[in-house]
């Protein structure tokens, strides 16, 4: 599979703040939808062995508290990119994306002498970066309506251009950047990646990959209390063409119904979007201010869950 089939050129990337902000403006109207897409996407792609291994070996994703810190840090970085200007030298967004690129390079150097036991490829390759980019933008491209994103094709083109810039700043070759082409081209590439990498990864996930996928959502649950992995994936599995074989608890059904109601109905209305966007900002502030307390909650939850087996499986429809 070729992650991208577009010309390798960066000559049209915007470098002025006014031009660049035009491309991220749709995100500022629907931040909850975008951040939810990022979270679900990450939970889907971590089953890929060459992405799972760096997470488990750096020690920064070894338990629920460390996953919480990692995702909250990712959330704050991405929020900074959306609200700032990654091209402005000396600005907060540019500093943030530079820091993330340095972290990626450090992990790549740490694992440079090792190869993925499944594919034999190096870790954090350009393909891995493309799969990671799918985690952030793939569901937005393929299922905007299911995320409550009532955007025009022009709006979606702007979002793709924003993420093309982000990929470039993080060191992605344009030939691997999912967002280098038109919306229709990016849709085809993302759909191919979903069918060839994402779905097989979920269906054939290792025990460690399945646990990591579930724990990413479990770590965020202290910030978004209605969220459950089972409820969320019951919503998403049918959209991507998989059966999610599990028994939903009452809480999971509540989570599923609230997710469905939010993205299929409530986000159509500006007042509801404003409320949800405010709740997202509150959650980020709460996660930062009360981080130690929330991590203790996660430690207690993790201790209580020891010995429990995963009770779900994905199957092709």
Secondary structure as GFF3:
##gff-version 3
##sequence-region A 1 317
A	DSSP	alpha_helix	17	29	.	.	.	ID=ss1
A	DSSP	alpha_helix	31	45	.	.	.	ID=ss2
A	DSSP	alpha_helix	49	57	.	.	.	ID=ss3
A	DSSP	alpha_helix	64	83	.	.	.	ID=ss4
A	DSSP	alpha_helix	92	110	.	.	.	ID=ss5
A	DSSP	alpha_helix	126	142	.	.	.	ID=ss6
A	DSSP	three_ten_helix	145	147	.	.	.	ID=ss7
A	DSSP	alpha_helix	153	169	.	.	.	ID=ss8
A	DSSP	alpha_helix	183	193	.	.	.	ID=ss9
A	DSSP	pi_helix	194	198	.	.	.	ID=ss10
A	DSSP	alpha_helix	199	203	.	.	.	ID=ss11
A	DSSP	alpha_helix	207	220	.	.	.	ID=ss12
A	DSSP	alpha_helix	229	240	.	.	.	ID=ss13
A	DSSP	beta_strand	242	245	.	.	.	ID=ss14
A	DSSP	alpha_helix	250	264	.	.	.	ID=ss15
A	DSSP	three_ten_helix	266	268	.	.	.	ID=ss16
A	DSSP	alpha_helix	270	289	.	.	.	ID=ss17
A	DSSP	alpha_helix	291	305	.	.	.	ID=ss18
A	DSSP	beta_strand	313	316	.	.	.	ID=ss19
###
